[in-house]
Amino acid sequence: MPSHRPIVPSDTMRTNVLGDSSSATASGSGNTESATGASSGRWDSGDSGAFHEAPKKRRAPGAVAAIACIECRKARQKCDGSSPHTCTRCQTRHLECCYEPHTKTRKELLLQEIANLKQDNTRLKTINREFISDANDLKEQHQGLQDLHDWQQIILDILGRNGHDRDIIKKLRAGESSESIARWLCQQQHISSQLHIVPPEDRSLLDIVSAFEHHYRREDGLGRDRRSDTMRLRWTEVTASQTLLGHLFDLYFTWVHPVHMLFSEIHFIESFRTNNETYCSPALVNAMCAMACHLVDASDLEEDVDVDTLAQAFMNQARQEVLPQNYTLLTSVQALAVMYLADLSSGKARSATGYLRASVEFLKAAELDGQSPAAREISLWGIQTLNTSSTGITYQKLYAPELPHMARFQHVDIQSDKAVWRFYRTVGDQRVLPVRPSHAIMTARYQAALFRIIHESLNLYCGLRGVATAEGILNTYRRYLDWEHDLPPILKIVDVEAQPVPHILFLHIQYHVAVVQHLTPLLQSGFFEGPNLQELRRLVIQHAQSGVELLEHYRRLYSARYLIPLLCFCIIHLGDALIRYSPEEPPASNTVEFSLMLLQQASVGFPICGPLQELFKRTAVDCGAKMPANVDEITGPLRSYGVDDILDACTRLDYKQPVDQSTRHIDDNIAVDWPSKWQEIVNSPNQPETPRSTRRTMSTSTTSSSGNEQHMRIASLLNR
């Protein structure tokens, strides 16, 4: 059968077909299907030349929800809705459109909701407790005021009829105490005859006089403070709990104030209780609380209260309360000094240093009007001593601040100091623990004297006194020896059996650190050799060992938990001297273990100890000291400390004494003059008796039985 060649459609046919489709589309007739087919079709370019209709494409779905509703799940259909909106399918079929989250997501949401509810519950419980406490206090105050009003009115009526008004006013103006006036009232026959009106349990003599004082302050214009309890100052906005504030105050006055006495405790407490801002201010209160938070045991706080968060809240308010117009107020100067201690404890030495420098600068222009001479002296010497201590121990910069040229504690009555000290740690200790004399004022006085010598040593080595000669250095060393010799007996006893209070131990530790730092530049100057060098080394080792022995006393009596920051620097300075100059006796590994252990115990409340541990370990490695086998157990979880961490601990990248800056100011001929000046200044018969360990010539042998005994004692301490 003959094959036929397919006829290729002409251009006219193509035009007609396409034209028809176009016209159909343009005409808007109902022939949509043919129009679509024609327009979407194609001509076969092969031999057949046939026109093929394009296959129909499946309609692409619209937006698809990540989680389908329940009805769409059941029907296994795509869902385009999202909670709380109804999907198209449910809307069309008039179904209830509900969404159920994924099991994992639902669990997380439930856990988060439970956690939020727990937090809300804890917060509400705390608020409820505070409301209940406040309500009880108000009830007691209301009942007390009501009873007091009725009773005092009766007494006032009796006294008003018998002409004692003027006598009472005279006695008040003469400054007689309430007790003496009350006793005088009881001796009056007409008063005694009327006292049966008052219930026996309410017959308080002091309350009788309080009524008269209140009445006559209002009537005769004596100008006394009339502020009522409803007008009490709000010292802090962080907490309304008087229990918490009392706990923080007790911690501060137990562990911080006796060491760094920056203000008068007696004057502060009186102002705090009477709402007087002469010796107290919100900035000072919040700064003290921020510092005390570093001594708080977390178990003493509510479950939802974080110690670090609480400390930061107090610190933030302290910053807000130090206003420019109040910079020269003495309470602001004191607050800045306490803020230095708080920030240093947190490992923020760079900002802390700014607070201390500001405190020293504003102290020069402080407004002291209205301050008692004793309170002024305590603040003046306390802040200057803290500044010198910080400079000499942390070596922020070889800087020697100015000290006032005035007698130390000239107006402070040390003999009448009746302050007591107790081993306070947690709420309730104040009721069960025994007390003993604190001697804090006396300690502060001798601490100020010590830091005048440290100030002179800093001046020598930073070149402010010219070249550091043998005479200048030995005169300062002689002053150190005289300071220790002149200590009163109550401050000299530091044996562990005598249980010295912490601030007395700290005073002696500072002394030994100061002597070590005074003599160390000589060891590294390169000017000494032979017996003279050996004797200098012996003195440094002796004082370092004595300081470590006192640190062990502190740990045994009070634990290292309460070692405040500057004492933590003393640990590494004493340990550094021993591993450098006495690596064998005691073994350097024992010294490293002891120092790291103390820092770890103190790090519970003082984050600054972490970077100090890291720096001390680096020093031990550089000196070739063997690290203890359990070093990771001692120092806790391994953490890497960067540059910022180190700077926030020391304001420098190292804690060590910058002897390279000191040695450049030492006289080149110091070694030549040293033996003769030693005999003249240290071993002079005209000087007070010196400790046995220093009564030797610079050319004698350094071996002694007393030195060996001390090596053995220190080794025993470090091996415990």
VOGU-3710 file (C-alpha; in Angstrom, 3 decimals, decimal comma):
1> mpshrpivps> 0,000/0,000/0,000  1,587/3,252/-0,992  2,706/5,396/1,829  1,554/8,931/1,960  3,672/11,801/3,094  1,932/13,793/5,823  0,824/17,177/4,793  2,650/19,929/6,619  0,174/22,559/7,733  0,509/25,785/5,931
11> dtmrtnvlgd> 1,217/29,144/7,520  -2,380/30,063/6,951  -3,597/27,084/8,943  -1,273/27,941/11,796  -2,416/31,485/11,743  -6,065/30,466/11,722  -5,617/28,097/14,596  -3,648/30,560/16,675  -5,899/33,373/15,605  -8,969/31,414/16,631
21> sssatasgsg> -7,470/30,698/19,996  -6,533/34,295/20,448  -9,906/35,496/19,397  -11,572/32,982/21,616  -9,576/34,175/24,541  -10,110/37,806/23,692  -13,828/37,365/23,123  -14,265/36,132/26,631  -16,594/33,314/25,450  -17,146/30,313/27,639
31> ntesatgass> -14,867/28,145/25,474  -12,105/28,360/28,009  -11,058/24,757/27,675  -10,376/24,947/23,918  -8,638/28,231/24,249  -6,386/26,893/26,901  -5,684/23,765/24,934  -4,873/25,639/21,754  -2,666/28,149/23,422  -0,821/25,579/25,443
41> grwdsgdsga> -0,478/23,086/22,586  2,495/22,680/20,283  3,177/21,582/16,716  5,298/18,511/16,247  8,372/19,530/14,334  8,860/15,960/13,149  7,623/14,350/10,022  4,097/13,899/11,325  3,577/17,656/11,797  0,728/16,816/14,207
51> fheapkkrra> -0,502/19,247/16,858  -0,291/17,822/20,417  -2,224/19,113/23,367  -0,049/19,759/26,489  -0,809/17,546/29,523  -2,680/19,226/32,379  -0,480/20,160/35,402  -1,547/19,406/38,978  -2,568/22,548/40,787  0,159/23,617/43,237
61> pgavaaiaci> -1,111/23,781/46,832  -1,179/27,086/48,674  0,525/27,756/52,008  0,998/24,565/54,023  1,102/24,733/57,808  4,010/23,137/59,642  1,567/21,550/62,073  -1,773/20,456/60,620  -4,982/20,724/62,554  -6,593/17,601/64,037
71> ecrkarqkcd> -9,270/17,283/61,298  -6,729/17,568/58,454  -4,536/14,998/60,167  -7,411/12,550/60,330  -8,199/13,105/56,622  -4,501/13,048/55,728  -4,936/16,361/53,926  -2,681/19,374/53,679  -3,570/22,118/56,123  -3,074/25,794/55,426
81> gssphtctrc> -4,078/27,167/58,811  -2,185/28,172/61,898  -3,384/28,607/65,455  -5,608/30,386/66,290  -6,865/30,816/62,701  -9,181/28,257/61,047  -7,815/26,424/58,023  -9,626/26,555/54,642  -10,713/22,921/54,732  -12,345/23,173/58,178
91> qtrhleccye> -13,896/26,500/57,271  -15,450/25,021/54,111  -16,796/21,980/55,942  -17,837/23,929/59,032  -15,589/21,840/61,253  -13,975/22,798/64,541  -10,362/23,607/63,743  -8,060/22,655/66,641  -4,280/22,472/66,764  -2,216/20,203/68,951
101> phtktrkell> 1,535/20,873/69,260  4,150/18,223/68,625  4,879/15,928/71,572  8,422/17,243/72,048  7,350/20,869/71,728  4,415/20,303/74,044  6,706/18,825/76,688  9,078/21,763/76,505  6,196/24,203/76,750  4,795/22,403/79,777
111> lqeianlkqd> 8,182/22,344/81,505  8,670/26,036/80,828  5,207/26,778/82,148  5,913/24,750/85,301  9,195/26,630/85,836  7,436/29,972/85,398  4,741/28,940/87,845  7,365/27,889/90,389  9,099/31,245/90,088  5,817/33,088/90,455
121> ntrlktinre> 4,916/30,939/93,448  8,271/31,595/95,161  8,019/35,316/94,469  4,472/35,452/95,818  5,517/33,517/98,916  8,311/36,028/99,547  5,956/38,958/99,064  3,400/37,283/101,301  5,978/36,753/104,052  7,017/40,383/103,826
131> fisdandlke> 3,385/41,503/103,981  2,744/39,299/107,005  5,908/40,570/108,702  5,002/44,189/107,949  1,432/43,628/109,126  2,640/42,118/112,396  5,049/44,992/112,898  2,291/47,511/112,242  -0,025/45,727/114,657  2,636/45,755/117,346
141> qhqglqdlhd> 3,443/49,400/116,709  -0,229/50,346/116,727  -0,895/48,489/119,969  2,250/49,868/121,565  1,429/53,421/120,521  -2,137/53,077/121,755  -1,062/51,764/125,157  1,731/54,300/125,376  -0,626/57,162/124,517  -3,155/56,259/127,207
151> wqqiildilg> -0,492/55,704/129,837  1,584/58,794/129,013  -1,490/61,000/129,013  -2,239/59,946/132,578  1,350/60,675/133,673  1,396/64,011/131,851  -1,827/65,073/133,509  -0,434/64,199/136,921  2,839/66,055/136,347  1,114/69,013/134,760
161> rnghdrdiik> -0,921/69,614/137,897  2,087/69,498/140,204  4,382/72,072/138,638  7,373/69,965/137,543  7,265/71,155/133,942  10,087/73,676/134,213  12,265/71,330/136,241  12,040/68,665/133,557  12,882/71,174/130,817  15,943/72,356/132,764
171> klragesses> 17,162/68,801/133,206  16,665/68,062/129,502  18,576/71,190/128,506  21,356/70,322/130,957  21,843/67,071/129,055  20,798/64,723/131,832  20,026/61,196/130,724  16,521/59,833/130,534  17,318/57,346/133,271  18,453/60,026/135,741
181> iarwlcqqqh> 15,330/62,114/135,095  13,154/59,022/135,505  14,755/58,204/138,865  14,189/61,780/140,003  10,531/61,535/138,991  10,066/58,377/141,044  11,402/60,120/144,126  8,590/62,677/143,990  5,928/61,770/146,544  2,940/62,866/144,471
191> issqlhivpp> 4,154/60,848/141,454  4,655/57,693/143,497  1,167/58,018/144,901  -0,354/58,108/141,425  1,614/55,289/139,765  -0,966/52,701/140,786  -3,082/53,987/137,885  -0,580/52,548/135,385  -0,558/48,747/134,945  2,514/47,199/136,639
201> edrslldivs> 3,841/45,698/133,398  3,857/49,172/131,793  5,744/51,009/134,533  8,889/51,731/132,524  10,810/54,763/133,757  12,368/55,406/130,383  8,925/55,450/128,757  7,796/58,077/131,284  10,643/60,377/130,299  10,079/59,676/126,587
211> afehhyrred> 6,567/61,030/127,003  7,875/64,213/128,607  10,567/64,678/125,980  8,013/64,291/123,209  5,639/66,754/124,855  8,161/69,474/125,597  10,035/69,218/122,314  6,745/70,138/120,678  5,895/72,913/123,140  9,104/74,757/123,980
221> glgrdrrsdt> 10,857/74,732/120,568  14,034/72,984/121,639  14,674/72,190/117,987  15,013/68,424/118,257  14,275/66,026/115,432  10,525/65,391/115,250  10,602/62,918/112,368  8,075/60,149/112,978  8,443/56,489/112,120  6,268/57,025/109,050
231> mrlrwtevta> 8,947/59,372/107,670  11,831/56,926/108,011  14,448/57,017/105,262  14,617/54,096/102,887  18,315/53,247/102,987  18,051/50,668/100,186  15,528/49,715/97,536  17,023/46,265/96,977  15,284/44,603/99,923  12,797/45,460/102,627
241> sqtllghlfd> 13,892/42,551/104,816  15,353/43,837/108,065  16,619/40,322/108,788  18,694/40,299/105,596  20,069/43,790/106,233  20,972/42,849/109,796  22,734/39,703/108,566  24,759/41,661/105,988  25,695/44,307/108,550  26,861/41,636/111,017
251> lyftwvhpvh> 29,033/40,020/108,341  30,528/43,360/107,329  31,321/44,467/110,889  32,794/41,040/111,706  35,120/40,442/108,753  35,602/43,682/106,787  35,313/46,679/109,101  38,001/45,634/111,646  40,486/45,158/108,784  39,528/48,211/106,716
261> mlfseihfie> 38,110/50,733/109,179  36,793/53,353/106,756  34,284/54,989/109,103  33,220/55,056/112,733  30,973/52,083/113,480  29,362/53,745/116,501  28,453/56,918/114,618  27,221/54,962/111,604  24,898/52,734/113,641  23,477/55,697/115,521
271> sfrtnnetyc> 22,735/57,577/112,292  21,232/54,482/110,699  18,870/53,903/113,597  17,802/57,534/113,944  17,398/58,283/110,228  20,199/60,806/110,318  22,442/61,226/107,259  25,388/62,794/109,075  27,311/59,515/109,317  25,165/57,263/107,106
281> spalvnamca> 23,876/57,446/103,532  22,063/55,166/101,055  25,250/54,917/98,974  27,272/53,735/101,965  24,607/51,239/103,104  24,299/49,671/99,643  28,075/49,514/99,166  28,463/47,751/102,523  25,733/45,248/101,624  27,352/44,587/98,234
291> machlvdasd> 30,657/43,808/99,959  28,990/41,656/102,623  27,271/39,546/99,946  30,675/38,012/99,189  30,657/36,566/102,714  27,103/35,209/102,605  26,394/31,499/102,652  23,804/30,779/99,939  21,852/28,616/102,394  21,022/31,760/104,404
301> leedvdvdtl> 18,998/33,210/101,512  15,628/32,358/100,004  15,603/29,657/97,330  15,027/32,109/94,487  17,683/34,616/95,626  21,079/34,388/93,944  23,990/35,832/95,929  25,765/37,271/92,883  22,550/38,868/91,625  21,901/40,341/95,067
311> aqafmnqarq> 25,434/41,762/95,281  25,099/43,309/91,831  21,747/44,872/92,759  23,260/46,499/95,849  26,252/47,672/93,817  24,050/49,185/91,108  22,089/51,189/93,646  25,278/52,341/95,361  26,448/53,755/92,021  23,133/55,512/91,514
321> evlpqnytll> 23,278/57,063/94,984  26,729/58,646/94,502  25,525/61,859/92,896  27,823/64,644/91,607  26,466/67,150/94,109  27,389/64,735/96,919  30,926/63,829/95,837  32,533/65,815/98,650  30,301/64,449/101,402  32,331/62,243/103,719
331> tsvqalavmy> 29,721/59,470/103,457  30,175/59,474/99,652  33,954/59,273/100,048  33,485/56,319/102,411  31,006/54,665/100,026  33,504/54,882/97,128  36,176/53,197/99,271  33,801/50,348/100,166  32,795/50,053/96,493  36,476/49,493/95,719
341> ladlssgkar> 36,505/46,487/98,044  33,256/45,120/96,594  34,357/45,384/92,960  37,828/44,022/93,751  36,178/41,020/95,430  34,160/40,415/92,262  37,293/40,336/90,136  36,782/43,830/88,667  40,001/45,490/89,727  40,070/47,958/86,847
351> satgylrasv> 36,804/49,640/87,814  37,581/49,143/91,510  40,796/51,135/91,193  38,829/54,076/89,843  36,587/54,067/92,897  39,565/54,096/95,259  41,354/56,892/93,422  38,134/58,942/93,406  37,734/58,343/97,132  41,271/59,589/97,839
361> eflkaaeldg> 40,846/62,639/95,627  37,470/63,644/97,078  38,824/63,097/100,600  41,093/66,112/100,133  38,070/68,379/99,589  35,595/66,514/101,803  33,050/68,535/103,752  33,767/67,674/107,382  31,389/70,117/109,029  29,180/68,374/111,544
371> qspaareisl> 31,525/65,397/111,823  33,074/64,618/115,182  36,905/64,797/115,327  37,099/61,082/116,151  34,910/60,088/113,189  36,959/62,316/110,858  40,247/60,781/111,984  39,017/57,205/111,576  37,867/57,888/108,011  40,974/59,864/107,094
381> wgiqtlntss> 43,421/57,227/108,242  41,267/54,313/107,115  40,996/55,487/103,506  44,661/56,502/103,271  45,714/53,164/104,749  43,538/51,279/102,271  45,065/53,252/99,419  48,627/52,510/100,513  47,746/48,868/101,177  46,259/48,501/97,711
391> tgityqklya> 49,275/50,137/96,095  51,823/48,110/98,054  50,121/44,727/97,714  48,511/44,727/94,266  51,095/46,920/92,492  48,532/48,624/90,306  51,224/51,203/89,745  54,305/52,203/91,702  52,388/55,090/93,184  52,890/56,722/96,555
401> pelphmarfq> 49,823/58,721/97,680  50,083/61,687/99,967  49,572/61,112/103,670  48,393/63,776/106,102  50,952/65,185/108,501  49,028/64,745/111,719  49,032/62,511/114,752  47,316/59,158/114,386  44,008/58,857/116,243  44,644/61,926/118,341
411> hvdiqsdkav> 40,933/62,367/119,119  39,987/58,691/119,289  39,742/57,331/122,815  41,310/53,907/122,408  41,236/53,069/126,095  37,444/53,357/126,268  36,905/51,114/123,251  34,472/48,453/124,484  33,771/46,842/121,108  33,458/43,063/121,081
421> wrfyrtvgdq> 33,963/40,458/118,371  32,243/37,137/117,750  32,794/34,441/115,126  29,703/35,450/113,157  28,867/33,527/109,975  25,140/32,877/109,747  21,858/34,178/111,103  21,506/33,238/114,760  25,219/33,253/115,600  24,807/36,564/117,407
431> rvlpvrpsha> 22,577/34,838/119,978  24,612/31,716/120,708  28,290/32,534/120,137  30,447/34,041/122,900  32,035/37,445/122,500  35,520/38,681/123,270  37,261/42,058/123,102  37,775/43,204/119,543  40,600/45,744/119,978  39,652/46,951/116,490
441> imtaryqaal> 40,422/50,623/117,182  43,858/49,786/118,566  44,513/47,495/115,596  43,518/50,274/113,189  45,879/52,683/114,924  48,910/50,394/114,572  47,862/49,486/111,058  47,983/53,186/110,161  51,485/53,382/111,672  52,599/50,318/109,693
451> friiheslnl> 51,386/51,764/106,433  53,213/55,004/107,009  56,382/52,888/106,912  55,152/51,040/103,807  54,460/54,442/102,255  58,065/55,458/102,954  59,346/52,220/101,401  57,327/52,887/98,240  58,758/56,395/98,054  62,302/55,016/98,360
461> ycglrgvata> 61,989/52,521/95,547  60,067/54,758/93,156  62,729/57,465/93,374  60,777/60,160/95,216  63,550/60,299/97,840  66,347/60,311/95,289  68,725/57,351/95,111  67,890/54,484/97,457  71,001/54,223/99,593  71,993/51,637/102,197
471> egilntyrry> 71,235/54,141/104,934  67,752/54,953/103,621  66,743/51,323/103,120  68,115/50,216/106,505  66,459/53,132/108,305  63,124/52,005/106,889  63,878/48,396/107,843  64,743/49,597/111,344  61,355/51,331/111,523  59,681/48,004/110,671
481> ldwehdlppi> 61,518/46,304/113,527  60,657/49,112/115,946  56,997/48,940/114,914  56,841/45,255/115,818  58,768/45,862/119,042  56,394/48,647/120,156  53,190/46,678/119,698  51,141/46,467/122,906  51,013/42,980/124,465  47,408/42,426/123,414
491> lkivdveaqp> 48,423/42,792/119,752  51,640/40,783/119,993  50,125/37,430/120,915  49,370/35,524/117,710  49,787/31,918/118,848  46,909/29,740/117,754  46,244/28,707/121,377  45,483/32,345/122,239  42,902/32,485/119,411  43,751/35,989/118,168
501> vphilflhiq> 40,934/37,726/116,286  41,246/37,796/112,464  42,209/41,456/112,105  45,152/41,062/114,491  46,403/38,102/112,451  45,959/40,148/109,280  47,974/42,991/110,838  50,962/40,688/111,396  50,626/39,057/107,961  50,759/42,520/106,367
511> yhvavvqhlt> 53,883/43,284/108,376  55,738/40,199/107,119  54,644/40,808/103,519  55,842/44,415/103,782  59,315/43,357/104,996  59,584/40,733/102,237  58,714/43,339/99,622  61,138/45,843/101,166  64,115/43,471/100,919  63,306/41,555/97,719
521> pllqsgffeg> 64,538/44,268/95,291  67,957/44,032/96,948  68,124/40,303/96,219  67,420/40,906/92,534  69,523/44,045/92,146  72,748/42,157/91,373  74,748/44,338/93,779  75,066/41,789/96,613  77,043/38,578/96,773  78,544/36,163/99,271
531> pnlqelrrlv> 77,512/36,349/102,933  75,612/39,615/102,497  73,433/38,096/99,805  72,884/34,975/101,917  71,841/37,056/104,931  69,352/39,059/102,868  67,943/35,812/101,515  67,663/34,421/105,053  65,678/37,451/106,222  63,271/37,241/103,292
541> iqhaqsgvel> 62,721/33,509/103,867  62,262/34,018/107,605  59,546/36,644/107,177  57,842/34,660/104,413  57,741/31,563/106,620  56,380/33,574/109,551  53,644/34,961/107,312  52,703/31,488/106,058  52,573/30,241/109,646  50,077/33,015/110,487
551> lehyrrlysa> 48,014/32,121/107,410  47,812/28,572/108,744  46,649/29,948/112,105  43,954/31,916/110,289  42,831/28,819/108,371  42,683/26,654/111,494  40,774/29,210/113,544  38,416/30,746/110,976  38,869/28,870/107,645  40,057/30,537/104,466
561> rylipllcfc> 36,463/31,271/103,436  36,703/34,729/105,006  40,052/35,806/103,566  39,236/39,201/102,067  40,878/40,166/98,715  44,010/41,981/99,885  44,812/39,055/102,159  44,550/36,774/99,106  47,322/38,832/97,492  49,400/38,297/100,649
571> iihlgdalir> 49,070/34,520/100,122  50,668/34,570/96,691  53,371/37,091/97,667  54,509/34,937/100,605  54,249/31,725/98,576  56,188/33,322/95,721  59,064/34,255/98,060  59,298/30,717/99,452  59,312/28,859/96,119  61,924/31,293/94,738
581> yspeeppasn> 64,340/31,549/97,651  63,627/28,416/99,706  62,474/25,679/97,321  63,806/22,862/99,546  62,720/23,803/103,079  59,776/23,568/103,035  59,411/21,705/99,712  58,137/23,992/96,985  55,365/21,531/96,122  54,005/21,868/99,667
591> tvefslmllq> 54,053/25,655/99,424  52,223/25,535/96,092  49,603/23,123/97,444  49,017/25,200/100,590  48,665/28,481/98,691  46,335/27,035/96,041  44,201/25,402/98,726  43,709/28,701/100,589  42,818/30,520/97,376  40,340/27,813/96,405
601> qasvgfpicg> 38,545/28,008/99,761  38,359/31,793/99,488  37,119/31,643/95,873  33,671/30,546/97,103  32,878/34,175/97,809  35,672/36,019/96,011  35,931/35,387/92,227  39,236/37,271/92,137  40,930/34,171/93,564  40,517/32,213/90,307
611> plqelfkrta> 42,891/34,357/88,214  45,291/34,612/91,178  45,466/30,803/91,295  46,284/30,704/87,594  49,040/33,313/87,927  50,567/31,534/90,921  50,609/28,201/89,063  52,465/29,875/86,188  55,041/31,225/88,643  55,491/27,780/90,204
621> vdcgakmpan> 56,116/26,248/86,772  58,599/29,002/85,843  60,495/28,417/89,116  60,655/24,674/88,482  58,447/23,820/91,445  56,798/20,435/91,305  53,038/20,745/91,066  51,046/18,629/93,551  49,555/15,465/92,102  46,036/16,529/93,086
631> vdeitgplrs> 46,307/20,059/91,690  43,095/19,695/89,658  41,251/18,508/92,751  42,578/21,483/94,733  41,775/24,173/92,171  38,423/22,746/91,059  37,173/22,525/87,447  39,728/23,609/84,874  39,097/27,076/83,498  41,088/29,182/81,112
641> ygvddildac> 41,729/32,784/82,142  42,383/35,306/79,412  43,968/38,733/79,355  40,818/40,503/80,526  40,439/38,138/83,489  44,015/38,794/84,607  43,668/42,563/84,184  40,420/42,489/86,167  42,272/40,769/89,006  45,538/42,751/89,126
651> trldykqpvd> 45,127/45,671/86,666  48,403/44,291/85,300  49,258/41,028/83,581  51,151/39,815/86,630  50,923/40,022/90,419  54,674/40,042/91,086  56,577/42,989/92,488  57,916/45,147/89,610  61,517/44,986/90,843  62,862/46,149/87,489
661> qstrhiddni> 61,361/49,565/88,251  62,713/49,520/91,806  66,282/48,407/91,186  66,993/51,291/88,815  66,765/53,677/91,780  69,188/51,712/94,023  72,606/53,230/94,705  75,379/51,481/92,778  77,609/51,510/95,888  74,995/50,071/98,221
671> avdwpskwqe> 76,857/46,783/98,738  79,983/48,652/99,852  78,158/50,715/102,484  75,821/47,932/103,604  77,881/46,138/106,358  78,843/49,337/108,178  75,352/50,810/107,948  73,882/47,523/109,163  76,034/47,642/112,294  75,245/51,311/112,815
681> ivnspnqpet> 71,467/51,199/112,274  70,264/47,646/112,941  72,742/46,348/115,510  73,370/49,651/117,266  73,357/49,346/121,082  71,449/52,655/121,249  68,494/51,175/119,381  65,690/49,238/121,099  66,293/45,527/121,452  65,736/43,831/118,094
691> prstrrtmst> 64,400/40,335/117,480  67,010/37,623/117,883  66,759/36,668/114,229  68,050/40,089/113,107  70,859/40,546/115,679  73,675/39,288/113,508  76,305/40,796/111,273  76,065/40,650/107,519  79,217/38,539/107,271  78,179/35,728/109,612
701> sttsssgneq> 77,016/32,318/108,518  73,320/31,968/107,775  72,996/28,560/109,429  71,332/28,563/112,836  69,353/26,178/114,957  66,462/28,614/115,228  66,303/28,830/111,423  66,263/25,037/111,079  63,539/24,790/113,712  61,397/27,264/111,801
711> hmriasllnr> 61,939/25,345/108,540  60,711/22,198/110,270  57,700/23,973/111,778  56,639/25,478/108,457  57,091/22,155/106,678  54,897/20,522/109,305  52,212/23,158/108,798  52,213/22,804/105,021  52,050/19,010/105,208  48,805/19,006/107,234
//
